[in-house]
Structures are given as C-alpha cells and as structure tokens.
Amino acid sequence: MRKSRQAPSAGGNPRFHAGPPGPSEGAVTPEPLAVAFRLLARRPYSIAELRQALEKKFPHNPKVGEAVARLRELGYLDDREFAEQTAYSLAQNRALGPHRVRRELKARKVDYQYVEAAVQKAYQETPARELLEQALDKKLRAIRLPLTPMRFHSLCQSLMRRGFSASDIIKAVRARAELQPVAEQIEQVDLEGDSDENLKL
C-alpha cells in the first residue's frame, strides 16, 4: 500500500510562494478515459467518432484504445443504439428524409452494418412520405403563390436537401392543386441531375 506523500512545509522555501504550479510542479494530465466521460456527458458519440476525438487529444497513446474498450464494456458506447437514437431524432424531431439521415449517420462514423436498419426503424412511427408532406405544407405557408418555374424548382431542391427522394417529391408536388400547372413541367430527372450538388449544401 502506497504511503500518502506529506506536503512539505512552505516555511522559507520561495517556490511555494511563486504562484500556481507549472507542469513539472504537480499539474496532472487528464487520462483518456476521464476525457471520454466528459465528452459523452455533452452528447452521444459513435465508437469511431469518440476514438477519433481521443486520438486527436492523445496521439499515439495506447490508453485511448483501453478507454474505448472500457466504455464499450460499460455500455456507454454502442453503435447500434447510437444509430437508432440518432436516426429517430433526425427523422421524427427534425423531419429529415432518409437520404439525409443516412448521410448524417455516416458522417458520425457509425458502423455501416447498423446504418440501414436504423434508417428503416426511424420511419416506423411517421413514414417518410408523411414527413415530406408536412415539410411541403410548412414551406408553402411561407411562400407567395403562384410560383414561377424557377421558384418551384428551388422549392423542390430544398426538399431534396432535407433528404427526401426525387420520386416522392414529384408525386407530392403534383398532387397539390396550388402548384399547378408548373408542377407538371418538372421531371424526376431534373431533380436527380441536381442532387449531387444539392447534398453538399
């Protein structure tokens, strides 16, 4: 059993009156596990995402791997649960479409084997088509009708950026009487041609 070290007397020793200690005078470098707990207290992380954050703070430190392993053992890191919770929040709370949810999960470095199942499960409560209709309703309340072809195309692009499919968007806008006749002039290929650029925005 280690004996607790007694603090030396400060009498007559000028270094005990020189202000806060520097790195060589008692400063303690936090351990990766302690830092990981602080990060997780702020928000959830995927396994790879947290590992990357710790490796940035502790490069080439073997304790990073030990911290990640310990957190997985304790149940603080679980990509399946993280994917499902994140996908549900993005879909049901932010009304994002499946394509956007899928991209967000991949950006958060979720293990790919859990992505598709999480996306599918996220829309069991409210299907993506219903969320698309809600998003379209909200946008139509905020714009002046009738729309010019250019403004109509911009409307469809905004729905694409939210992650809804071009085919579903075409069906939704063509079903709206207030968007005729301009809605009949746009084809799915028109939106799909812009999709790669829109997804970057």
PyMOL commands that set and color helices and strands:
alter all, ss='L'
color gray80, all
select helices_A, chain A and resi 14-17+23-25+32-42+47-57+63-74+79-93+98-107+112-122+128-141+149-161+166-174+177-179+182-185+188-198
alter helices_A, ss='H'
color red, helices_A
deselect
rebuild
show_as cartoon
